[in-house]
């Protein structure tokens, strides 16, 4: 057998023993990420994040009002409180709120009051940008796509760039057509307090007058002093506010009629 014959046989063996998947992987490794995303019918993670951030900026420019109902339950002490609140958000001013009705444990109701005060403070123009989903606050990883709430969504992992009780380490479901967030799930990237710890939070959004706004929030926390607590927030009766007119006010006795 000649050297040429042996060389031909060796090439033939190598040809048949190279896994096809390895060949495909090698080819894909040579494709730039932006082109690869196009081939796989997805988009680069950073581009999705930038589009979500752009939507957030638009939403923050719209004034609205909403009724919220907070239900806080403490499992260790078997106590609960319900607080109904009118919330108004205005660009350049932030969030304002008025407690319309409160029942149950006064101590738990006071905790709800602190949650509201903290949210109002974080919504001020100088602080709002610190906790929005944006390239300044997060790194993201595109996990894939799936259907959520009847919408085709990108599923992205959120990794905060710094620790904050207003940033979430978890997952976001982003509508593939509008780039609005449909659902959020995760834990705060920093402890809220030594008594509450880092709560696990789930937020559901729905489209209202062209804006994707929260309609339900659930949070579970476990702290040293209070043990396990559950917070549920329901949102209803959203109203987009005309900048030239004041927000509609609601009396406490109208809550039951507005509540779904």
Backbone torsions as a table, in degrees:
resi	resn	phi	psi	omega
1	UNK	NA	131.3	-175.9
2	UNK	-81.5	165.6	178.4
3	UNK	-63.1	-37.4	-179.6
4	UNK	-63.4	-39.3	179.6
5	UNK	-65.3	-44.9	179.0
6	UNK	-61.9	-39.8	179.6
7	UNK	-63.7	-40.1	178.9
8	UNK	-63.5	-42.2	178.8
9	UNK	-64.2	-39.0	-179.6
10	UNK	-64.2	-41.8	178.0
11	UNK	-63.3	-40.0	-179.4
12	UNK	-64.2	-41.3	179.0
13	UNK	-64.0	-43.9	179.2
14	UNK	-62.5	-36.4	-179.6
15	UNK	-62.9	-41.4	-175.7
16	UNK	-82.1	-19.7	-174.6
17	UNK	-100.3	-1.2	175.4
18	UNK	-80.6	115.3	-178.5
19	UNK	-61.3	138.8	-179.5
20	UNK	-63.7	-36.2	-179.1
21	UNK	-62.7	-34.6	178.1
22	UNK	-65.6	-39.6	178.5
23	UNK	-63.4	-44.4	179.3
24	UNK	-63.4	-42.0	-179.9
25	UNK	-62.3	-40.4	179.7
26	UNK	-64.4	-39.4	179.5
27	UNK	-67.3	-43.4	-179.6
28	UNK	-65.6	-30.4	179.6
29	UNK	-65.7	-22.2	-179.2
30	UNK	-88.3	-6.8	-177.0
31	UNK	-91.1	130.2	176.9
32	UNK	-57.3	147.0	-177.5
33	UNK	-53.4	-40.1	-177.9
34	UNK	-65.9	-37.2	178.2
35	UNK	-73.8	-36.8	179.1
36	UNK	-62.9	-41.8	178.5
37	UNK	-61.1	-37.3	178.9
38	UNK	-66.5	-40.6	179.5
39	UNK	-61.8	-41.0	-176.4
40	UNK	-87.9	6.1	178.2
41	UNK	61.8	36.4	173.4
42	UNK	-130.7	-177.6	178.6
43	UNK	-126.2	154.4	177.4
44	UNK	-59.6	146.0	-176.8
45	UNK	-56.4	-43.0	-177.2
46	UNK	-64.7	-35.2	179.1
47	UNK	-67.7	-39.8	176.7
48	UNK	-61.8	-44.4	-179.8
49	UNK	-61.4	-41.2	-180.0
50	UNK	-65.1	-38.0	178.9
51	UNK	-69.4	-38.8	176.2
52	UNK	-62.6	-43.1	179.7
53	UNK	-62.3	-39.8	178.8
54	UNK	-63.1	-39.5	176.9
55	UNK	-65.4	-40.0	178.8
56	UNK	-60.8	-40.1	178.9
57	UNK	-62.4	-41.3	178.2
58	UNK	-64.6	-42.8	-178.2
59	UNK	-64.9	-36.6	-179.0
60	UNK	-70.0	-10.5	178.8
61	UNK	-93.1	3.1	-177.9
62	UNK	-111.4	129.6	176.8
63	UNK	-86.9	142.0	178.5
64	UNK	-154.5	164.7	172.6
65	UNK	-128.4	157.5	-177.9
66	UNK	-158.5	150.0	170.8
67	UNK	-96.3	137.4	178.0
68	UNK	-127.1	147.7	172.4
69	UNK	-122.6	119.7	178.5
70	UNK	-100.8	128.4	173.3
71	UNK	-122.9	115.4	-179.1
72	UNK	-113.4	124.1	179.9
73	UNK	-121.2	136.4	173.9
74	UNK	-113.3	120.2	-174.2
75	UNK	-77.2	-31.8	-178.1
76	UNK	-66.9	-45.5	-176.2
77	UNK	-99.3	-0.1	178.0
78	UNK	53.4	48.2	178.4
79	UNK	-120.8	156.2	175.1
80	UNK	-152.3	161.0	178.3
81	UNK	-145.2	147.3	177.0
82	UNK	-124.7	129.1	-178.2
83	UNK	-130.3	124.8	176.5
84	UNK	-102.4	134.5	-170.3
85	UNK	-137.3	141.4	168.2
86	UNK	-99.4	124.7	-177.9
87	UNK	-116.3	136.9	176.1
88	UNK	-127.9	132.9	175.8
89	UNK	-118.4	132.9	176.9
90	UNK	-131.6	132.7	177.8
91	UNK	-58.9	139.6	179.4
92	UNK	81.7	-9.9	179.6
93	UNK	-122.9	-37.3	-178.7
94	UNK	99.0	-156.8	-173.9
95	UNK	-97.5	136.5	171.2
96	UNK	-124.0	151.9	-177.6
97	UNK	-145.6	156.3	176.0
98	UNK	-137.6	124.7	178.0
99	UNK	-77.2	121.7	-176.1
100	UNK	-95.8	-32.5	-175.6
101	UNK	-158.3	141.9	179.6
102	UNK	-144.2	137.6	178.8
103	UNK	-146.9	161.0	179.2
104	UNK	92.6	-153.0	-175.5
105	UNK	-62.7	121.5	177.8
106	UNK	-60.9	-35.6	-179.5
107	UNK	-66.6	-42.5	178.9
108	UNK	-69.8	-36.2	176.5
109	UNK	-62.7	-35.8	177.8
110	UNK	-66.3	-34.4	177.2
111	UNK	-65.9	-40.7	175.8
112	UNK	-60.0	-40.3	177.4
113	UNK	-60.3	-38.8	177.6
114	UNK	-68.2	-36.9	176.8
115	UNK	-61.8	-43.6	179.7
116	UNK	-64.6	-43.8	-179.4
117	UNK	-63.4	-39.4	179.3
118	UNK	-66.2	-41.6	179.0
119	UNK	-65.1	-41.0	179.4
120	UNK	-62.6	-42.6	179.5
121	UNK	-63.4	-40.8	-177.8
122	UNK	-73.1	-15.1	-178.6
123	UNK	-88.4	-2.0	179.8
124	UNK	-62.8	150.3	-174.9
125	UNK	-53.8	-36.2	-178.1
126	UNK	-76.5	-13.3	-177.8
127	UNK	-115.5	-17.5	-171.9
128	UNK	-57.5	-42.7	-176.4
129	UNK	-67.3	-12.6	-175.9
130	UNK	-76.3	-16.5	-177.3
131	UNK	-128.8	11.2	174.7
132	UNK	-75.3	155.9	174.0
133	UNK	-75.1	107.2	-175.6
134	UNK	-157.2	164.2	178.0
135	UNK	-60.7	-24.2	179.9
136	UNK	-71.0	-26.5	-174.0
137	UNK	-110.7	-20.8	-172.4
138	UNK	-135.0	151.2	160.1
139	UNK	-107.8	145.0	-176.4
140	UNK	-131.3	156.4	176.0
141	UNK	-134.1	124.4	179.5
142	UNK	-76.5	114.5	-178.4
143	UNK	-86.6	-31.0	-178.3
144	UNK	157.8	-155.9	178.0
145	UNK	-133.3	151.1	174.0
146	UNK	-163.2	167.3	-179.9
147	UNK	-90.2	129.6	178.0
148	UNK	-135.1	125.8	-179.4
149	UNK	54.8	36.5	178.3
150	UNK	77.5	8.2	-179.2
151	UNK	-114.9	142.3	173.7
152	UNK	-77.6	120.1	-170.7
153	UNK	-126.7	148.0	163.3
154	UNK	-77.8	140.1	175.0
155	UNK	-108.4	114.5	-176.7
156	UNK	-122.6	141.0	174.0
157	UNK	-84.6	131.9	178.6
158	UNK	-101.3	125.1	177.3
159	UNK	-123.4	107.4	-178.7
160	UNK	-61.6	143.0	178.3
161	UNK	-82.0	-16.0	176.5
162	UNK	-150.2	159.7	-177.4
163	UNK	-81.5	131.4	179.1
164	UNK	-160.9	143.8	176.8
165	UNK	-72.5	-7.6	178.2
166	UNK	-99.8	-3.2	177.9
167	UNK	-108.0	145.7	-174.8
168	UNK	-114.4	130.7	171.6
169	UNK	-96.9	110.4	-175.6
170	UNK	176.7	-135.5	-172.0
171	UNK	-132.1	142.0	174.5
172	UNK	-124.0	138.6	173.1
173	UNK	-103.8	117.8	-172.6
174	UNK	-114.6	124.2	179.2
175	UNK	-57.4	129.3	-174.4
176	UNK	-72.8	-20.1	-179.0
177	UNK	-96.0	-36.8	-176.3
178	UNK	-104.7	-17.2	-176.4
179	UNK	62.8	30.3	172.9
180	UNK	-98.4	151.3	-179.3
181	UNK	-79.2	126.5	-179.7
182	UNK	-96.0	-32.2	-178.6
183	UNK	-155.4	145.1	173.6
184	UNK	-127.0	142.8	176.7
185	UNK	-151.2	133.0	178.4
186	UNK	164.3	-164.5	178.7
187	UNK	-121.3	154.5	177.0
188	UNK	-64.3	146.3	-175.9
189	UNK	-78.5	-8.8	175.2
190	UNK	-139.7	154.3	179.9
191	UNK	-64.6	135.9	177.3
192	UNK	-69.5	-41.8	174.1
193	UNK	-165.7	168.4	-180.0
194	UNK	-68.3	-18.8	-179.2
195	UNK	-90.1	-28.3	-175.6
196	UNK	-101.2	-33.8	-177.8
197	UNK	79.3	-147.3	179.9
198	UNK	-110.3	100.0	-176.4
199	UNK	-68.2	149.7	172.1
200	UNK	-90.5	127.5	-170.7
201	UNK	-124.1	139.6	172.5
202	UNK	-129.0	129.4	-179.0
203	UNK	-127.7	128.8	176.4
204	UNK	-109.1	138.9	-178.3
205	UNK	-118.0	157.1	175.4
206	UNK	-144.0	156.0	-178.4
207	UNK	-83.9	122.8	-178.4
208	UNK	-132.4	114.3	-178.9
209	UNK	52.6	41.1	176.9
210	UNK	84.9	-4.9	179.2
211	UNK	-112.1	141.8	174.6
212	UNK	-92.0	112.6	-175.4
213	UNK	-125.1	152.9	-178.8
214	UNK	-66.3	139.5	177.7
215	UNK	-120.9	-15.7	177.7
216	UNK	-158.2	134.4	175.6
217	UNK	-130.0	134.6	174.6
218	UNK	-128.2	136.7	179.9
219	UNK	-140.5	140.3	176.5
220	UNK	-127.4	128.0	-180.0
221	UNK	-128.5	156.0	177.6
222	UNK	-135.7	116.9	-176.5
223	UNK	-122.4	167.0	-176.9
224	UNK	-64.2	-44.3	-175.1
225	UNK	-88.5	-45.9	-172.5
226	UNK	-88.7	-15.2	-174.9
227	UNK	74.3	-144.5	-177.8
228	UNK	-88.1	130.6	176.6
229	UNK	-128.3	147.9	179.2
230	UNK	-123.3	129.7	177.9
231	UNK	-119.4	129.6	176.1
232	UNK	-124.1	132.2	178.2
233	UNK	-123.4	125.5	174.8
234	UNK	-113.9	140.4	-175.7
235	UNK	-119.4	136.8	175.6
236	UNK	-155.5	168.4	177.3
237	UNK	59.8	47.6	174.2
238	UNK	-65.6	145.6	175.3
239	UNK	-143.7	123.0	175.1
240	UNK	-75.8	132.8	-172.9
241	UNK	-99.2	131.1	171.7
242	UNK	-72.3	126.2	-176.9
243	UNK	-56.7	-23.3	-177.7
244	UNK	-87.9	-1.6	-177.8
245	UNK	-131.8	150.4	-180.0
246	UNK	-70.6	161.4	177.9
247	UNK	-68.2	143.5	177.6
248	UNK	-66.0	135.7	178.6
249	UNK	-98.4	154.2	-177.3
250	UNK	-132.3	129.7	178.4
251	UNK	-78.2	157.0	-177.5
252	UNK	-61.3	-34.2	-176.8
253	UNK	-76.4	-2.9	178.1
254	UNK	-96.6	-2.7	-175.4
255	UNK	-64.0	-45.8	-177.0
256	UNK	-61.6	-33.9	179.8
257	UNK	-72.9	-30.7	-178.9
258	UNK	-83.9	-27.8	-174.6
259	UNK	-65.5	133.9	-179.4
260	UNK	-69.0	NA	NA
